[in-house]
Amino acid sequence: MSTLKLHGTAWRKSSYSGTGGNCIEVADSTPGVIPVRDSKEPIGCHLAFSTAAWYAFIKALKDNEPPFG
C-alpha cells in the first residue's frame, strides 16, 4: 500500500451540492488516482480510486445504472 501526498491539493465538490455539508470532494491533481473525501472532515481519511474505476462509477450514475455487481 502506498501513501498519497495530498498536502496543498485543490479539492472541489459538485456544483449540484447544496450547503448542507453532505458532500464529497474530489481532487484530480494526482495522475492515475482520484482521491475522494468527506467535505465535513477535510483533514480526516480519504479514499483513492483508480481513474478508470472512478469514471466507470460516474458513467454508471449518469446512465442511471447501479454501479455495483
C-alpha positions in Angstrom: 0.0 0.0 0.0 1.3 3.4 -0.9 0.7 6.8 0.7 -0.6 9.7 -1.4 0.9 13.1 -0.7 -2.2 15.4 -0.7 -0.9 18.5 1.1 -1.8 21.5 -0.9 -4.1 19.6 -3.2 -7.1 21.5 -4.6 -10.3 19.8 -3.7 -13.7 20.5 -5.3 -17.2 19.5 -4.9 -20.1 19.3 -7.4 -21.9 22.4 -8.4 -25.0 20.5 -7.7 -24.1 20.2 -4.0 -26.1 22.2 -1.5 -24.9 24.0 1.6 -26.0 21.2 4.0 -22.5 19.8 4.2 -23.4 16.3 3.0 -21.0 16.3 0.1 -17.9 14.5 -1.1 -15.0 16.4 -2.5 -12.6 15.1 -5.2 -9.1 16.1 -6.3 -7.8 15.4 -9.8 -4.2 16.6 -9.4 -2.8 13.1 -8.8 -2.1 11.2 -12.0 -3.9 7.9 -12.3 -5.7 8.3 -8.9 -8.9 10.1 -7.9 -8.8 11.0 -4.2 -12.2 11.4 -2.5 -13.0 12.8 0.9 -16.0 13.8 3.1 -16.5 17.6 3.0 -17.4 17.6 6.7 -14.0 16.0 7.6 -11.4 17.7 5.3 -8.5 16.6 7.4 -9.8 13.1 8.0 -9.4 10.0 6.0 -9.9 9.8 2.2 -10.5 7.1 -0.3 -8.5 6.8 -3.5 -9.9 5.2 -6.7 -8.1 4.4 -9.9 -9.1 6.9 -12.7 -10.7 4.0 -14.6 -12.8 2.9 -11.6 -13.9 6.5 -10.8 -15.0 7.2 -14.4 -16.9 3.9 -14.6 -18.7 4.8 -11.4 -19.6 8.3 -12.7 -20.8 6.8 -16.0 -23.0 4.3 -14.2 -24.6 7.2 -12.2 -25.2 9.2 -15.4 -26.6 6.2 -17.1 -28.8 5.5 -14.1 -27.3 2.0 -13.7 -26.4 0.5 -10.4 -22.6 0.5 -10.3 -22.5 -2.5 -8.0 -22.3 -6.1 -9.1 
